[in-house]
Amino acid sequence: MTAEERRNLHAFRDYVTKILDPTYILSYMAPWFKEDEVQYIQAEKNNKGVMEAATLFLKFLLKLQEEGWFRGFLDALHHAGYSGLYEAIESWDFHKIEKLEEHRSLLRRLQPEFKTRINPNDILPELSECLINQECEEIRQVCSNKGPMAGAEKMVECLLRSDKENWPKYLKLALEKEESNFSELWIIEKGAKEETKELEDEETETSEVQIFYKEEPECQNLSQNSCPPSEASCTQSPIKPRNYQLELARPALEGKNIIICAPTGCGKTFVALLICEHHLQKFPRGQKGKIVFFANQLPVYEQQKSVFLKYFERHGYKIAGISGATVENISVDQIVENNDIIILTPQILVNSLKNGTIPSLSVFTLMIFDECHNTSKLHPYNVIMFHYLDQKLGGSSDPLPQVIGLTASVGVGDAKNTTEATEYVCKLCASLDTSVVATVKDNLEELEEIVYKPQKFFRKVKSRTTNRFKCIISELMKETESLAKSIFGELGTISLENLSQIQNRNFGTQKYEQWIVAVQKKCAVLHLPDKDKESRICTALFLYTSHLRKFNDALLINEHARTKDALDYLKDFFSNVRSAGFDEIEQDLTRRFEEKLQELESISMDPSNENPKLKDLCFILQEEYHLNPETRTILFVKTRALVDALKKWIEENSKLSFLKPDILTGRGKTNQNIGMTLPAQKCVLDAFRASGDKKILIATSVADEGIDIAQCNLVILYEYVGNVIKMIQTRGRGRARGSKCFLLTSNDDVIEKEKINIYKEKMMNDSILSLQAWDETVFKKKIHQIQIHEKFIRDSQGKPQPALDKKNKKLLCRKCKAFACHTADIRVIEECHYTVVGDAFKECFVTKAHPRPKSVGIFEKKAKVFCARQNCSHDWGIQVKYKTFEIPIIKIESFVVEDIATGEQRLYAKWRDFHFEKLPFDPAEMSK
């Protein structure tokens, strides 16, 4: 049992207490539990209930120090029949259990009907697989001793604790088999799919996803009570709003469409609750309001759903939520129809409007957009508002919902002066059809007592005066570029230099990274009449450019961290190269690197080569923790590689190791860096918030929007700068009184950019003040003109659907150009996973056991799939078990698509960008 596993079990304890009846596993835990502890747990269940007993059980469990208790706990879950909980804890992935929450909520609401309509004995045989054996026996005993209504109540209690992902379907089947009229209420139809639904797996397409983790969620801002939400629930007696919160809400309470722009941590969520409560109460008898609250990301969705449930269920209102993680088994239109408040991720509504499940926005009376500054371009927020504005400007007589936007910063875009900034804010208001930007003006003193703005410090730090590591790696890069140029010499018409427009590409810069990526893409689609020559040249260029990219990464790490970390990064890369294809080119490049390795090792261990930037960072951390040992820090950096490097540096630095750093990165895969899963991200944040043990969190941009940790009082931006919205949000991560925000950089341009952001923040505030001084009629007229102009542009551009290309095309290995398959052989599973049918494809790839086999959604990962050509071994995807079939799931970015007739070749980053005829997977086809 590692400290991390103990911490994870503590972080995910709520899942365990909601599911586990500890008395079912106590006999298996006898080697670790004392007799009196067993009796206490039994008594707790008898006197207070199952959840209280499970809480006590976990308290005893987490105190155990004996070897093997964690494995014993997992084995006990397995033997007792808690297969879902066992799987979730073993992988620390509670996604399947989270998906059941909608069904639990529905069953709780239907419990009175269930008790009066259902005889448990009739359906228990069909549900036995979803329940623990002892639960089935207890249900039978209750039916026998107290009658079917009491038995039905016991069955509901057991189903609400079930960890089996299929219990809602089994229940529906059992009800239909018995022809129960209750089945009409138990609706688990398939809803609209979220277009972005993809297998959350490091081998498939993922994109950098921001995790928003609001202060759970701003409960301590809802009352004078400063204790955590778990102790000071939002469900307590009504909370008195502060004056500044009433000021922010006032225009919305008058029925106006508004944007509420107020600092992080001031309680915007509570303002939204006030607006919703007033909105629902204003309707006369016989009429009802219907509110939709949009949360841009899944963690925000989960938190806001929780706070709305706690606040409104005591008033008798019905609240439900739908996200991409839960939409498959839910009827969207039924959820919207049957509830007063619906919490949604916005793509759900975009899809539902597109396919007609929701006919128009007129079904709602109020729409609230969290983080509304995202309402631009083709963001789902803006797509929803396109429907709204088309209805408004199209002369429809159907009523439109009131619109509320929430944000800490509206931003100013590329504005260079207050006039342009005002125009930018007007466009955002036009997009949201709002005529008021509400800020705190009359109650600023009260706001400043609640929300503390951290002091901002700029620290110009020195870079190394001599950099022998960079000199050696730069020489290796020059040699590698020369080798690549010699390949282009065979082509004659094309050169390495004219493949990209990017100029001044110095080694060890982001610009060089951009250049090499552009060159890689061009090299991948080189088309030659001689296919063997094409394969040889493309393979060589793939290898040379891949090595150049890794060398550049190492220089970036060396620039900002230790030489040791940069060298370790390269050693890991060359170790992976050796274990893959390792052809002549790779052998040559490895030999060149290893010839320099001893010298590089010597440089990395030389104390005089220490990075002065790290000395400065160390000084700041030591000084701040000396002044306040309880300091909590978030350290923002640009890349995941730098996150890992700085974590190692802190852990191995005797002056800083007491900080016990943790890391937070995105979910997407970049190069060979695998992102953090959503449960892992949540676990890290929970641990950082709850424990004083972890004193510093090292994070990428994934954390710069939405993490509000009241205890955090130090924010360090390490060579990190974004736009004005990011600046306000990163600064707002430190919210404790006395907070500080440091920007550390060796680059004058970075400091200049941050100063520009400060200027832009002032421009933004000035432009808002300017707009607030406008006559509202004039403002509305201005907004209307922008809306008409933007609609004209949208309509004139039209919405052309991409033409479907029905021609059969080839997929070639992106690295070696070996033939893989034809598009005619590709089949689509669940609209987003792609496999290849036919025996011919099996000869084109080889498999290796997956390093992390596990079940993910509908698939069970078994192996990784690689190009079968000798010395290639390019990663093509994964081998999975799907139903009864073992099939490959391929990723389009691993291939080049070639037109059979013209020989033209193209690259695609996403399957959705490739508009070929996509045939659905048919199991019958596999059995032929």
N, C-alpha and C positions, 0 to 999 in steps of 0.2 A: 504493500500500500504506500503510494508516494504522497507527499504533501499536496501535490496538485490534485490527485484523486480525492483526497479528503476534502480539499477546498471545493472541488466540483460537486461532490455529494452534498456539501453544505449549501452551495449555491442553488442546486436543483431540488432542495428538500421539499419545496411546495408540491412538486409533481408526485413525490413519494408519498407524502401524507394524504394527498387526495385519492390515491389508488390503493395503497397497501393496508390490509388488515394484518397487523403484526402477529396476532395470535395464530395465524395459519402457518407461520414460518418459525415460531419460537422453538419447536422441537428440533429443527435443523440447526438452530443456533446455540444449542446446549453447551458446546465446548467453550463458548465465549461469554455467555451470560450467567450471572449468579442466580441462584434460586430466588432470592428476594426481589431481584430486578424483574424476573419473569412474572412474579406475583403482582408487583406494582403495575406492570403493563396490562395484565389481565384485569386488575381492579379498575384501572383507568378506562378501559373499554366498557366495563359494566356500569361504571358510575357516570362517565362523561361522554363516551362515544368513541367510534373507530378513529377519527382524525386525531383526537387528543391522545389516544393510545399510540398511534403512529408517530406523533411528535415526540412523545416520551421515549419510544423505541429508538428513534434517530438520535436523541440526546445521549442515551446510553451507548449507542453504536459508535458515534463519533469520538467518544472518550476512550475507546479501546486502543491499547498499544500492542497487544499480542500479535505475533507474526501470523499472517494468513487470514485475518478476520474479514478483509474485504472480499477475497475470493470465496470465503465461506458464505458471506451474505449473498453474493451473486448465485452461488450454487443453490442456496436455500430458495431464492426467488424462482430459479429454474425448476427445482423439484416440486415446489408448491403450485406451479402452473402460471406464475406471473411472467409469461414469455415476452410481452410487450415492454414491461418495465425492465426486465433483464436485458433485452436488446438495447433499450434506450440508454441505460447506465453503462453498459459495456462500451458503447460507441460515443457516449455523451451527446447523443442526438435525439432530442425529444420531439422532433418534427411530427411524427405519426401520432403521438399522444396529443400534441397541440391541436391537430386537425380534428380531434374528436370533440373539442369544446363546443362547437356549434350544436352538435347532436345532444350533448349533455344539457345545454341550455334549453333546447326544444323539449327534451324529455321532462325537465323540471317544470316547464310551463304546462305540459300535458299530463302531469302526474295525477291530478284529480280525475280526469277522464279515464286514464289508464286503470285506476283503482276500481272504477265502477263498471268498466266494459270488459276487462281481461280476467280470465281464469288462468293463473300461472301454470297450473298442471297441464293445460292444453298446449302451451307453447314451450314449456321448459325443455322437452327433448330436442327441439330445434336450436335452443340457445345454450345448450350444455357446453359447447366448445368455446363460448365467450365468457364463461364463468368458471370460478374455482370450484373444484368438486365439493368442498365443504359448504360453499355458498348454495349450490344446488340442493344439498341435503337440508340446509337451514330453511330454504324456501319451502320445501316439501313439509317440513315439520311445522312451520308457521301456518301453512294452509290447513294442515290436519288439526292443529290445536286452536287456531283463532279464526279460521275461515279464509276464503279466497281474497277478500279485500285487503286483509292484513298481509296475505302472501304476496299480493300484487305490489303493495307498498315496499315489502322486503325485496322484491325483484327489481323495482326501480332503484332502490338504494344500491343494490349490487351492480346493476348496469351502469350507474353513474360512476362507479369506481372501476369498471372494467378497463383493462389496458389493451384489449384486443381490437385492432384497427377495423375489423369487419363487423363488430357487433351491431352497428346501425343497419347494415344490409341483412344480417341474419335475422334481426328483429322484424324487418319489413317482410322477408320471406316467410317467417313463422306466422305473422299476422295474415298475410295473403293466403297461406295454406289453410288457416282456420276460418278464412272468409270473414275476418273481423272487420267491423265498420271503423274501428280505430285506425286501420291502415290508411284510411283517407286523410287522417291528420298527420300521419308519420311520413312526411315528404322528404325524400332524399334524392330527387331527380338531379340529373347532371345539368349544371348551369353553364353560363358562357365561360369559355376558356380565356384566360388571360394570355394575350398574344406573346408576352415575354416569358411564359412558363417554359422553363428549360430544366433539364436534369441538373440538380445542384451538385456538380461533381467536377473535380479538378481536371478531368480529361475531356470535358465537353465545353461548348462555348459558354463563357461567362464574361461578364463585364465588371469593371470596378463598381462596386455598389457602396453607397454611403450608408453607414449605420447611424440612425438618429436615436439617441438614448436620453430622453428628457427626464427631468428630475421627478421621479416616479409618481405621477407626473405633476409636478409643481404643487403637490399637496401642502408642503410646508408654507407655500405662498397663499394658501386658501384660508388660513386662519392665523391667529397670533401664536398658535402652538408650533413649536419648532421640532417636535419629535418626529421620527420617521413615519412614513405612510402606514407601515405595518402596525404601528401603535396608535397613530392618530388617523383613523380612517375617515375618508371623505363622507362616509355614511352617517356620521354623527349629526348632532343637532345642526340646523342650518347655520352656515358660516356667514358672518357679517362681512360684506365686501368693504374694501378700503375706498377712500374717496377718489383716488386716482383711477381705480378700477371702474367705478361708476362713471367717471368722466370719459374713459375710453368707450364704455358701453352705450353712453347716452344717445348718440346719433342712430345706432342700430335699434335701440328700444323705441325710437321714433319711426322706425320702419325704413330707414335709409340704407342703401347699399354703401358699405364702408370698407376701407382698409385700416386695420388697427396696427400701427407701427409703434412698438414699445420694446424696451430692452429685454434680453433674456433674463428669466428669473423673476419677472414682475407679476406673474400669474395671469398670462393671456388665456391659458386654458380655463381658468375660473371665470374670466370675463365672458368666454364663449358659453360656459354653463349658464351664466346669468341671462345672456341673450336668448339661449334656447328655452330656458324656463319661462321667461316672459313671453316668448313667441308662442309656445304651446298653450299658455293660459289665456291668451287674448281672443281665441276663437269662441264664438257663441255656441250654445248647445246645438248639437246636430252637425257641427262642422269640426274638422280636425286638422291640425298642422302635421306636416311630415318633413323631418329634417335629415339632411345628409351631411355628414362630416367627412372630409377627405384628408387622409393621412398619406403622405407621399411615399413613405417607406414602411416595411413590415414592423420593425420594432416600435415605431411611433403608433402605427395602427393598433398593435397589441396594447400599448399603454393607454391610449385614448379610449379604446373600447372599455378597458377596465375602469377608468375614472368615470366615464359616462354611465356605466352599469351601476357603480356604487352610488352615484349621485341621484340618478333618476328612478331606479327601481323602487325606492322607498316612496315615491310619489305615485306609483302604479303605472308608469309609462313602460312601454315595451321597447327594448333596445336590442339590436343585433348587429353583427359585423360580418363582412365578407372580404376576403383577401384572396390573392392568387393561391395561397396555401390551402384554402378551405372551399374554393368555388366549385370544385369538381362534383361534390355530392350535395350541392345546395341549389335550389331553384331561386334565382335572383329575383324574379318578379314576385314570387310568393313572400320572400323575406321583406321586400320593399312594401308590399301590400299590407303585411300583417304587423308591421312595427311602426313606432312613432319616430324613433331615431335610428338611423342606419350609419354605421361607421364603415367606410370603404377605402380601399386603395383605388386611385382614380381610374386605372386601366380597366377595372371591372365595369365601371359605368360606360367608358368609351366603347368597350365590346358590346355591352347590352344595348346601347343606342344604335350601334352599327347593325346588329342582327335583329333589332326590333323587339327584343325581350322587354326593354323599357321603351315605350312609344315616344315619349318626349320628356323634357325636364319639367313639364307642368305637373307631373305627379308629386313634385316636391314643392314645399312652401318656403324653405330656407336651405341654402347651400353655404357651407363654411369650408374655406380652403386653408389648411395649415401650411406654413412656409410658402405663402402665396406669391413671393417674389419669383417663383419658378414658372409663373404663367407667361410663357413666351414661346415663340417658334412652334414646334410640334410636340411640346410637352403635353402629357395627358390633361393637365389642368386647362391648357389653352384649347385643346381639341373639344373638351366639354363646353367651354365658353363659346367656341365657334357655333355649336348647336344653339346655345342660348341667344347669341347675337343674330343668327340667321332667323330665329323665331321672332325676335324683337323687331328687326329691321324688315322682315318679310310681311309685316302687317297682320300677324296671327292674332286672333282674339283670345286665345288661350292665355290664362294668367302665367306669369313667370315668377320663379322663386326670388326671395330676397337673397342678396349675395354679401357674404362677409369674408374678408381676407385677413389672415394673421401673419405677421412677420416681425423680425427684429430689425430688418433693414430692407428697404425697397430697392436699394442700389441706384446707380446712375449710368450704368453701361459704359460707353466710350465718351461720355460727356466731358468737355474741356472747360466749361464755364457754367454758371448758374442757369443761364437761359437754356442751354442744351440739357442740363440735368432736369429742369422743370419739364421740358418736352418729354424726356424719358419717363418721368413719373406719371405724366398725363397719359402716355401710351399704356402703362401698366393699369392705370385707372380705367382706361377705355376697354382694355382686355377683360377686366373684371366688372365692367359696367358700374363702377363706383363713382360717386360724386363727392365723397368726403374721405380725407386721410386723417384719421384720429390719432393724435399724440397727446401726451400729458403736458399741459401748459399751466393749469390753475393749481395743480397739486404736486408741483415738482419737488418741494421740500420733503413731502411724505414719500414720494417715489425714491428719492436719493437716500432716505433712511433704510429702505428695503433693498435696493439694488446698488451695489457698490461698483464703481467703474475703476478697474485696476490702473495703477500707474504704469506708464509705458516707458521703457528704456531702450535706447539703441546702443549696441556695443559693437564697435568696429574691431575685429580681431585679426591677428596676423596669420598669414599662411607660412608654410615652410620657406626659408630662404634658399635652401638647396633641396633638390628632390631627386635623389638618385634612382628611386623606384620608378618615377615617371620617365626618367631618361631611358632606362632599360626597356620598359614596356613600350614606350614610343618607338624605340628601334625595332622591336618585334612587330609592331603595327606597320611600320614602314616596309619591313621585309614582306609581311603578309600582303600589303597593298601591291607591292611589286609583283608578287606571285600571281595575284588576281589580274594585274594588268597584262602579264604575259599570256594569260588565257584569252583576254580580249584581243591580243595580237593575232590570234588565229581567226578572229571574226572580221577584222579589217575595218568594217564600217562603223562599229560601235566602240566607244572607249569607256573606261571607268569614270572619267571625268564628266562626260556629257549625259550620264544616266540620271542625274538629278540637278535641279536648279540651285540647290543649297550651296552657298559659297562660305568661305572663311571657316571651314570646319576643323577647328583645332582639336587635337586628341584630348580626351578626358572632358568633353563638354556635352551638354544636352543637344547642341546643334549637330555634333558628330553622330549622336544616337539617331537623330531624325534623318540624317543623310544616309546612314547605313541601312536603316529600315526601308527607305525609298529605293536604294540600290538593290536590296534583297528582293523586293517585289518585282522590279524590272527584270532581274536575272532569272527569276522563276518562270517567266513567260517567254523566254527566248525560244524562237521557233526556227529550226534548221531542217533542210531537206534530208540530211543524213541523221537518222534517229539515234544511232549509236554515238555519233559525235555530239548530238544535242544532250544525250544523257550524261556523257562524260563531262562536258563543259558546265552543264547546269549543276551537277553534283559538286564539281570543284568550286564553282562560285558560291554555292550554298555553304560549303565548309569554310571557305576563306572569310566570307562576310559574317558567318556565325562566330568565328574566332575573333574577328575585329570587334564585334559587338561586346563580347565578354571582356576583352582587353579594356575597352572603353569603360565598361561597368566598373572594373577594378580600379581604374584611375579615378573615377568619381568617388568610390569608397575611400581610396587613399587620400583624396583631397579633404574629406570631411571627417574621417575616422583614423584608425591606426593602420599603418602599413601591414601589420600582421593580419588584420581582417581582410584587406584587399588580396593579400597573397593566399590566404585560406580559401577565399572565394575562387581564385583561379585553380588552386590545387584540387578543389572539389570538382570543378568543371572538367579538368583533364582526366581526373579519375573516372568520371562518367563517360568521357570519350573513349577511354580504353575498354570499358565494359560493353560498348555498343559495337558499331560496325568496324571501326578502327582500320580504315583502308590506308593506302600509301600516303595520301595527302595528310591525313590525320596523324599518321606515324611521323611524318616529316615535321609538322607543326609542333607535335608533342616533344620531339627531339630538340627542336630549337628552344622551346620553353625550358626543358630540363637542363640544357647547357647553361642557362642563366640562373637556375634554381638556387644553387649554393650561394651565389652572390646576393640574390633576392632575400634568402633566409637571413644572411648576415645583416643586411640593411634593416630587415624587420625587427631584429633583436637589438639594434644599436640604440641606446638611450638618447643619443644626441639627435636621433631622427624623430623624436616625439613630436606629435602634431600640436603646434601652439594653440590651435582652436580648442582642442580638448583640455589644455591647461586652463584656458579661460572659462570653459564650461564647468570644469571641476571647481574652480575658485568660486564661481557664482553659487553652485550647489552647496559647497561647504559653508559659505558665508550665510546663505539663507537658512540652512538647517541649524547653524550655530545660533542665529538670532531667534529662530522658532523651530525647535525639534519636531513639532507636530505638523510642519509644512507638508502639503500634498501637491505634487507637481505633475503637469502634463507637458511632455517634451515632444514638439511637432517636428518631423523631418520629412524629406521629399520622397524617399523610396523605401521599399521593404528591405532591400539589402542593407541600407543604412540603419534601419530599425534593429536588425539582427546584430550589426556591428557594434552599435552603441550599447545594446543590452549586454553583450559580452564584455565590453570595455568597463562598464559600471560594475558588473559582477566580479571582474578580475582586478579591480582597483581597490586596494585596501582602505582608501579614504572614503570610498562611496558604496562599497558592497552592502552596507547596512540599509541602503535604499530598497534592496530586493526588487528590481525592476520587473514590470510586466509589459507586454506588448499588445497593440491593437492595430490590425491591418485589415484590408478589404477582403472580400470573398473571392474575387476573380483570380485567375491564373495569369501571371505575366512571366514570359520566358519559362524558366523551370521553377519559379517561385509559386508555391501553392498557397492560396489564400486561406484565411480562417473561416470556419463554418459559422453560421449564425449563432448556434448554441454556445460555441467557444467564445464568440465576441461578447455575448450576454453574460457569460460566466466571468470573463475578465472584468467587465464593468461592474458587475455585482460585487466581486471580490474587492475591487479598488474602492468602491463606495463604502462597503461594510467593514473592511478590515484595516486596521492601522499598520498591518505588517508590510503591505506593499505601499511604498511611499512615492513611487514615480511610475507613470504610465508613458511609454514611448509609442507614439502613434503617427500614422500617415494621415493624409487628408480625409480618410474615412471618418475621422473623429472631429473634424473641425466644424461640423454643423450638428448641433443638437445635444451634445453631452453637457449637461448642467449638473455639476457635482458641487454642492454647497461648500463642502470642506476644501475644495481645491483652491489654493491661494497663490500658486506660482505657475505661470504659463511661460514656456521658453520656446521661441520660434528659432530653430537651428537651421540657418540658410533656407528659411521657409517664408514665402510671401505669396499672397494670392490677390484677388480683387477686393473691392471695398466691403462686399458682403462677407467674404471669408475673414477679412480683418476684424470686423465687428463681432463675428461669431467666435473666432479663435480667442480674441481678447475676452469675450464673455464666458469662456470656459472657467476662468478663475473668478469665483463669485464671493468668496469669503472677504470680510472686511480686512483691509490691509493687503489685498492682493496686488501682485506685481506681474507685469508682462515684459519679458526681455526678448529683443530681436538680436541674435548673434549672427554676424556675417563678416566675411573678409572682402565682400564685394560692395563697392560704393553704390552700384546700380540697384542692389537689393534694398539698401537703406533709402535710396532716392524713391524707389517704387513704393515703399511703405509710407514715406512722407506724402507721396502723391495720393495714396489711399486715405490718409488723414485729411488731406485737403478735399478729397472727394466726399468724405463723410460730412465735412462742413458744408460742401455744396449741396449734398442731399438734404441736410437739415434746413439750409436756407431756402431750397426750392420748395420743401414742404410748407415752411412758414409762409412763403410767397403764395402758394396755392390756397392755403387756409384763409388768406386775406382776400381772395377773389370773391366776387358775388357768386352765389351758388348757381344762379341761372346762367351766368356767363360760363362758369366751369362746365355745367351740363351741356351747354351748346358746343364747347370745345371738344368734350368727350364724344359727343354725337358725330361731329365732323370727322374725327379720327376713326370712329367705328365705320362710317360709310366708306371712307377712303380704304381702310384695311379690307373691308368686305369686297369692294370693287377689285382690289388686287387679287384676293383669294378666288373670286369668281372668274376673273379673266385668265388666271393661271389654270383654272379648272382642276379637276382631280383625276387625271388620266391613270387608269390602271395599267401597270406594266404589261406589255404583250407577253403572252405565254409562249415560250419557245418549245415547240413540240418535236424539234429535231433531236435525234439521238446524238449524244456527245460522249466523249471519253473523259474519264477521270484518271490523271497521271499522278504518280508520286511527286510531291513538290520538291523533294530533295534530288532524286535520281531520274525522274521522268519515266519510271517503269509503268507500264499499263496496269491499272487497277480494276476498272469495271466500266460499263456503259451506264448512262443515266437511265436507260430503259430497265435496268436491273435493280434500281434503287427503290426502296419502299419506305413509307413514313409511318411511324408508330405514334399515336396520340398527338399528331400534328406537329411534333417538334423533334423527334428522334429518328435518325436515318440509318437503315440497314441495307444490306445487299443480298439478294436472293440468287440461287443458282450455285452449282458446284464449282464453276470456273473461278469465282472470286476466292474460294478457299485455297487455291494454289498460289494466290498472289500475296498472302500474308502469313506471318508466323505469330505465335502467341507465347507470352511468358506470364507466369503466375502473377496476379496482381499483388503489389506490396501491401495494399489495404483492402482486402476483399470485404465487402459488406453489402447490405441491402440499401438501395437508395430509390425511394418511390416504388415504381412498378418493376424495377430491375434488381437483380442480384449480381453485383460485380464479381467476375470470376478471373479475368486475365486482361493483360494489355495486348494490343494488336500493333504489329510492326510490319513494315515493308519486308517482303521475303527476299528481295534481291541481295546477293552477297555484298557485304561491306556497306550496306545502306542502313537498314534497321530504323528507318524513320517512323516516328510515332504516328499511327493512323487513328487510334481510338481505343475502345475497350471491348472485351468479349463479355456478354451478360447472359444471365438466364432470364428469359421472359416467358411466363407461363410454363410450357413444357419444352421450350426451344432454347438452345444455346446459339446466340447470334452475335455478329459484330455490330457495334454502334460506331459509325465513323464520323469524323469531324471535317468539315469542308475546308478549313484552313490548312489541312495537311495535304491538299491536292491542288493540282492545276487542271482547269477544265479546258479541253481542246475541242474545237469545232471540227468534226470529221471531214467536212467538205473543204473548208478553207485552211485548216491547220492553225487558225488563230487561237491563241491561248489567253485565258483570263484567270485572275485570282478572286476569290470571294472570302470575306471575313466571316460572314454569317450565312447560314442556309437560307434565311428569309430574303437575302439579296439575290439569290440565284433562282430566276423565274423559269424553271423547267416544269414539265408535266409531272406532278408528284402523285404517285399512286399509293393508296393506303396498304398497309401490311395485311395480308390475308393468310391466316393459319392454314387454310386448305391448300394454298399454293405450296407450302412447305412440305406437305405430306405426299405430293405427287412423286 
